[in-house]
Amino acid sequence: MVADEQRGRTARRVVTVLAVAALLPMLYLPGRAHDFFDLKIYMRAMDWWSAGHPLYDYVQPDRVQGALYFTYPPFAALLLRPFAALPLGATVTIFTALTLLGVLVTTWWLVRPLIARHGLPRVFTTTVAVLLVLAVESTRETITFGQINMLLVVLILADLLFAVPEGRRWAGVGVGLATALKLFPGIFLVYLLAARRWRAAVVAGATAAVATGIAAAVAPADSWRFWTHELWATDRVGRTDYTGNQSLYGLLSRFTTPQLPPRPLWLLLVAAIAGYGLWRAARAARAGDPLTGLTLTGLVGALISPITWTHHIYWFIPAVVVLVDAGLSADPGPAGTRRRGRSYGLAALTTAVIVVGVVTFADWGVAPRRTDDPVEFLLRNAYVLLGLLLLATLPIRDRARDLPPGG
């Protein structure tokens, strides 16, 4: 009887893995049209720069956005420039392999505490989790566009899940490097300040400053131009009303297009969302729940940034882990049953939204659309609305229930 039950469990696990794996080709098929579009822009910009032209003079015509530019800070350009010496196919292979490795490593970091806390089957849980992360739209877009997002995620998670909670001397370096590569991770430096991790915040700021200084020493003219002009030139990042922009500013832009949203209204909402979200994130950090803290911070960053493309929003993935953990940790009894149901329900909703996505299977374009259709409103702003929901409802776990992030 025991052997039969074991074989039955094994068969169900195999079927589950095969079912999730079978989704991937269908989900990735539309992404073939991207053809590593962003990575090709990076490499063309590096060729342009290597030929002696000013880096931020590079422009590529585009039928949707009008024109595309290199918009990353100079430190990112320094790291990308060596790839210009490689054949494009080799660069694509390297970026894809590094992204896949990043998915494997970060997913293991997320699920390992759950496996230890709740006695989950290690191989099965990790395999299903990796496949689901690969199925999520942000991962698909990162891979098929050739983006660098997983590098940033690795740096941030290594810092905030391990180095900072464990008080390592190098705590803050990951956040600092990520911020020097792309401005979005700077929100995690603010999180360190809000959580009163003073030393880590200073290290993060110093690391970002040193990396930026190195870039300025190598490319002074380009660095001066970026920090004094290009950083503030919002027209370089594309149309804000495009559905792929899943920030609060993008939602407002889809109401006011072709005009831009009223800046005072946006700034008021940004202040409210940032204040509330970082307050909850700091509470989580002080309660010994770094995963919830960094997840809330990532959601705040995605909401308040003027531009948040779909491939930027990794932070729904750790949110699902937090919700599943809360469900598994719920106490017996009616109250625990209700909590378990809410946690699992929200985890299922989040998973469904981020797997289906908002742009993969819908050609919204950038033309003004109806704003009085509630279904269209939900579909075109799904990530923004989901981010706001999670910001308010993501549970902060009790310190006594939590194991150290590595254990």
C-alpha positions, 0 to 999 in steps of 0.5 A: 500500500505504501509503495502504491501511494509513493508511486502515485505521488511520483506519477502526479509530480511527473505529470505536473512537471510535464504539464508546466513544461508543455506550456513554455513553447506556447508562451515563448512562441510570440517572443520570437518576434522580438529577436533579441531586439534590445540586445541588438540596440545595445550592440549597435550603440557599442559599435557606434561608441567604439567608432569614436562617436558620442555614446548618447548620440546613437539613435535608431529609427523605430516605427512604434516609438519613433526613435530608440536610444541607448539610455543606460548609465555609462557604467553599464556601457563599460560592461557592455562594450567588450561584447561588441568585439564578439559575433552577435550570435555569441553575445546572444548565447552568452546573455541567454545562458546567463539569464537562465543561470540567474533564474536557476540561482535566484529561484533556488534562493527563494524556494530553499527556505520553504523546502526547509520550513515545510518539508517540501520535496526538494527536486519536485518543488525546485523544478516546478518553481523554475519552470513557472519562473521561466513561464512568467512574462517578465522572464520571457521578455527578458530572454527574448529581448536580450535584457540584463534584468536577471543580473540586477536581480541576482545582485539585489537578492544576494545583497538583501537576502544574505549579506544585509540580514547576516551583517556581512562587511560587503552588505550593500555592494550588490545594491550599489552595483545594480544602481550604477548599472540601471537607475531603478535599483536605487529604490533598494538603497532607500529601503536600506535607509528606511530599514535603518540599515545604515552601514549597508546603505552607506556601502551601497551609495559608496559602491554606486558612486565609485562605479559611476566615478570609474565610468566618468574617468574612462568616458568623462564627456559621455558621463557628464552628458548623461548625468546633466542632460540625458537622465532628465530627457524623458522623450528618450525612453519612449511613449509613456502611454504604451501598454508595455509601460506598467507603471502608475505614470503609464496608467495615468498616461493612458487616460490623458493621451495624447497629453501627459498626465498632470505632474502634481497629481502623479507626484502626489500619488508617488509620494503616497505609494512610496511612503506607504510601501516603504513603511511596510517594507521597513516593518518587514525588515525589522520583523526579520522578514527580508524577502517581504521587505525587498518584494514590497520595495520592488513593487514600489519601484515598479509603480513609481518609476515613470517607465516600467516595462513588463520585463522590469517587474520581476518582483511578482515572483517573490510575492508568490513565494511569500503568499505560498509560505503564508498559506503553508504556515497558517494555523489550524482552525477557522481563522487559519483556514481563511488565511490559507484560502486568501493567501493561496487565492492571491498567489494563484491570481498573481501567477495567472496574471504574470504568466498570461501577461499584458503584452504577449498575446495582445497587440494594444499598440500606442493609439488612444483606446477606450478608457470607459471599458472596465475589461480593457482597463483591467487588461491594459493595467493588470500589473499596475493594479496587481502591484497596488493590491499586493502592496496593501495585502502582502503578509509580513511574516512573524519572526518566530516562524521564519528561518534565516534566508539561507536555511 
